[in-house]
Amino acid sequence: SVVATITTINPDNLKVPSSNLTTSVEGRMSCIIAQQRSGEPGKDNAEFFIRVVTTFGYKTEPLILIYNIESTSTDLARMQPDDIAQFSILKDATATALYGSRGANGVVLISTNDGKEGQARINIRFDEAISQPTKNVKMADPVTYMRLLNEAIRTRDPLGKLMYSEHKIQNTINGTNHYVYPANDWYNMLFKDFTNNHRLNFNVSGGGKIARYYLAGTVINDNVVLKVYKKNDFNNNVRLNRYMLRSNVHINITPTTEAVVRLSGAFDDYNGPHQE
């Protein structure tokens, strides 16, 4: 009653082939500005804010509440659209009347699905997405690189010793011996054009007059475009396998008393560079 502007999005509109939920809201809700700085698995959360930034030096992101529990953007990224019952955003500054100064940058309210009385209902969704760079750096071929480096040396010191002789450049052009005069396309040797990512969500819900349940499990596999040398006995590719579980159980203890148990967990299996 004290919040002037509330926007609600249908969870079905969030079922898109994006890296996580923080990038799915961009372009689907008005006044949401999101910026994704990295596509590396596990570090691809988007920084987003509502309308404008109203605080400086502390918190600029909105207050995220999952069942009225303050959560982080990582918790939001791990949410699956199949498990969401309601996704709302409080955009008006009067949200501070309900949530204090932490609501000055907007509030994200999320609730998950609950079980309904009836037979067990099973839902399965499997997505396969393709990831690729939006833009590649244009690299010079070996012959162009050698000639430009020699030109740079001449520009700075006309009497300087050239790095590559004309004999070596010509043999590289002719392909005389690729071991002695290599002409490798290092970008093509190190990177693939694209990679495949997989997402699987499984949930079951149902119950009777005494108890109702909603159980869900999710498996996500994200990769990057590094090539793995077949002769290696290890996988040097960056890979993230994420396993998530969620359960919402309602039990009618008495006609006027209901017990609600909500549990959720996420387990990451990460292969890649580690930063302290």
C-alpha positions in Angstrom: 0.0 0.0 0.0 3.0 2.3 0.4 4.9 1.3 -2.8 3.9 3.2 -5.9 5.7 1.2 -8.6 5.8 -2.6 -8.8 6.7 -4.5 -11.9 6.0 -8.3 -12.1 7.4 -10.5 -14.8 6.0 -13.9 -15.9 8.6 -16.6 -14.9 8.0 -18.2 -18.3 9.6 -15.2 -19.9 12.8 -15.9 -18.0 13.3 -19.3 -19.7 15.8 -18.1 -22.2 19.3 -19.6 -23.1 21.3 -17.1 -21.0 24.1 -17.9 -18.6 22.1 -17.2 -15.5 19.1 -15.4 -14.1 20.9 -12.1 -13.6 21.3 -11.7 -17.4 17.8 -12.9 -18.2 16.0 -9.9 -16.7 17.8 -7.4 -19.0 15.5 -6.2 -21.8 12.4 -7.9 -20.3 11.6 -5.4 -17.6 11.6 -1.6 -17.9 14.2 0.5 -16.1 16.5 -2.4 -15.5 20.1 -1.8 -16.5 22.4 -4.8 -16.6 26.1 -5.1 -17.5 27.8 -8.5 -17.9 31.6 -8.0 -17.7 32.7 -11.6 -18.2 31.5 -14.8 -19.9 33.7 -17.1 -17.8 31.7 -19.8 -16.1 31.1 -19.0 -12.5 32.1 -15.3 -13.0 29.4 -14.3 -15.5 26.9 -12.6 -13.1 25.6 -9.4 -14.5 25.8 -6.2 -12.4 22.4 -4.6 -12.6 20.6 -1.7 -11.0 17.1 -0.3 -11.1 16.5 3.1 -12.7 19.5 4.9 -11.4 22.2 4.5 -8.7 21.0 6.4 -5.6 23.9 5.5 -3.2 27.7 5.8 -3.7 30.6 4.0 -2.0 28.5 1.2 -0.4 25.7 -0.7 -2.1 24.6 0.1 -5.7 22.8 -3.1 -6.5 19.1 -3.6 -5.4 18.1 -5.4 -2.3 17.4 -9.1 -3.3 14.9 -11.0 -1.1 14.1 -14.6 -1.7 11.2 -15.5 0.6 12.0 -12.3 2.5 15.6 -13.4 3.2 18.3 -11.1 2.0 20.3 -12.8 -0.7 23.2 -12.0 -2.9 23.4 -11.7 -6.7 25.0 -15.1 -6.8 22.0 -16.6 -5.0 19.8 -14.9 -7.7 22.0 -16.3 -10.5 21.6 -19.8 -9.2 17.8 -19.6 -9.3 16.1 -21.5 -12.0 13.1 -20.1 -13.9 11.2 -23.4 -13.5 11.3 -23.0 -9.7 10.1 -19.4 -9.6 6.5 -18.7 -8.7 6.7 -14.9 -8.6 9.3 -12.4 -9.7 8.6 -8.8 -8.7 10.6 -5.6 -8.6 9.8 -2.6 -6.4 11.2 0.4 -8.3 9.8 3.4 -6.3 11.9 5.2 -3.7 9.1 4.7 -1.2 10.3 1.1 -0.9 12.5 2.5 1.9 9.4 2.7 4.0 9.3 -1.1 4.1 12.9 -2.1 3.8 14.9 0.9 5.1 17.9 2.5 3.3 18.8 -0.9 1.7 15.7 -0.5 -0.4 16.8 2.8 -1.9 18.2 1.1 -5.0 15.0 -1.0 -5.5 13.9 -4.3 -4.2 13.8 -7.7 -6.0 11.2 -10.0 -4.5 11.2 -13.7 -5.4 9.1 -16.6 -4.3 9.4 -20.2 -5.4 6.8 -22.8 -6.3 4.9 -24.8 -3.7 3.3 -28.1 -3.9 -0.5 -28.3 -4.6 -2.9 -30.9 -3.5 -3.3 -33.6 -6.1 -1.4 -36.3 -8.0 2.3 -36.0 -8.5 3.2 -33.8 -11.4 6.6 -34.2 -13.0 8.3 -31.6 -15.2 11.6 -32.0 -17.1 13.3 -29.3 -19.1 16.6 -29.7 -21.0 18.4 -26.9 -22.7 21.5 -27.0 -24.9 23.0 -23.6 -25.7 25.9 -22.5 -27.9 28.4 -19.9 -26.5 30.8 -18.0 -28.7 32.7 -14.7 -28.5 30.8 -11.7 -29.7 33.9 -10.3 -31.3 37.4 -11.7 -31.9 40.6 -9.7 -31.9 42.0 -9.6 -35.4 45.5 -11.1 -35.4 48.3 -10.5 -38.0 49.6 -13.5 -39.9 53.2 -14.5 -39.3 54.6 -12.9 -42.5 52.8 -9.6 -41.8 54.0 -9.6 -38.2 57.7 -10.1 -39.2 57.6 -7.4 -41.8 55.9 -4.9 -39.4 58.4 -5.6 -36.6 61.3 -5.0 -39.0 59.6 -1.8 -40.1 59.2 -0.7 -36.5 62.9 -1.3 -35.9 63.9 0.7 -39.0 61.6 3.6 -37.9 63.3 3.9 -34.5 66.9 3.1 -35.6 67.7 3.0 -39.3 71.0 1.2 -38.5 69.4 -1.2 -36.1 69.6 -5.0 -36.5 66.5 -6.4 -38.1 64.8 -9.2 -36.2 63.8 -11.3 -39.2 65.9 -11.7 -42.4 64.3 -11.5 -45.8 65.5 -15.1 -46.3 63.4 -16.3 -43.4 60.4 -14.3 -44.5 60.5 -15.7 -48.0 60.9 -19.3 -46.8 58.0 -18.8 -44.5 55.9 -17.6 -47.4 57.0 -20.6 -49.5 56.4 -23.1 -46.7 59.8 -24.6 -47.2 60.0 -26.3 -43.8 57.2 -25.7 -41.3 59.5 -26.9 -38.4 62.3 -24.4 -39.3 60.0 -21.7 -40.7 56.7 -22.1 -38.8 53.6 -20.2 -39.7 51.2 -21.1 -36.9 47.7 -19.7 -36.5 47.9 -19.6 -32.7 44.4 -18.4 -32.2 43.0 -21.2 -34.2 45.2 -23.7 -32.4 44.1 -22.5 -28.9 40.4 -21.6 -29.3 37.3 -23.2 -30.8 34.7 -21.2 -32.6 32.0 -22.1 -30.1 31.2 -24.4 -27.2 28.1 -26.3 -26.0 26.5 -25.7 -22.6 23.8 -27.9 -21.0 21.1 -27.3 -18.5 18.7 -29.9 -17.0 15.9 -29.1 -14.5 13.7 -31.8 -12.9 10.9 -31.1 -10.5 8.0 -33.0 -9.0 5.1 -31.6 -6.9 1.9 -32.9 -5.4 0.5 -33.9 -2.0 -2.7 -34.4 -0.1 -4.7 -32.7 2.6 -2.1 -33.2 5.2 1.2 -32.5 3.3 2.2 -30.9 0.1 5.6 -31.0 -1.5 7.7 -29.4 -4.3 11.1 -31.0 -5.0 13.5 -29.8 -7.7 17.0 -30.7 -8.9 19.1 -28.9 -11.5 22.3 -29.8 -13.3 24.2 -27.2 -15.3 27.3 -27.7 -17.4 29.2 -24.6 -18.7 32.4 -24.6 -20.7 34.6 -22.1 -22.5 36.1 -22.2 -26.0 39.6 -23.4 -25.1 40.8 -26.4 -27.1 42.1 -29.5 -25.3 45.2 -31.0 -26.8 44.4 -34.7 -27.3 47.8 -35.9 -26.2 47.4 -34.3 -22.8 46.5 -36.5 -19.8 44.5 -33.6 -18.3 41.7 -31.2 -19.3 43.0 -27.6 -19.3 39.6 -26.2 -20.3 37.6 -24.0 -18.0 34.5 -25.9 -16.9 31.8 -25.5 -14.3 29.4 -28.2 -13.3 26.8 -27.0 -10.9 24.3 -29.1 -9.0 21.3 -27.5 -7.2 18.6 -29.0 -5.0 15.4 -27.3 -3.7 12.5 -28.5 -1.6 9.4 -26.8 -0.3 7.2 -28.9 2.1 4.0 -27.8 3.7 2.5 -29.9 6.6 -0.9 -29.2 8.3 -0.2 -30.0 11.9 -3.6 -28.9 13.1 -6.5 -27.2 11.2 -5.0 -23.8 12.2 -1.3 -24.6 12.3 0.9 -25.2 9.3 4.6 -26.1 9.2 6.7 -25.0 6.2 10.1 -26.4 5.5 12.2 -24.8 2.7 15.6 -26.2 1.9 18.0 -25.3 -0.9 21.6 -26.1 -1.7 24.1 -25.6 -4.5 27.3 -27.5 -5.2 30.0 -26.4 -7.7 32.6 -28.5 -9.4 34.9 -26.0 -11.0 37.9 -26.6 -13.2 40.0 -23.5 -14.1 42.3 -20.8 -12.8 42.0 -20.2 -9.1 42.4 -16.7 -7.5 43.0 -16.1 -3.8 
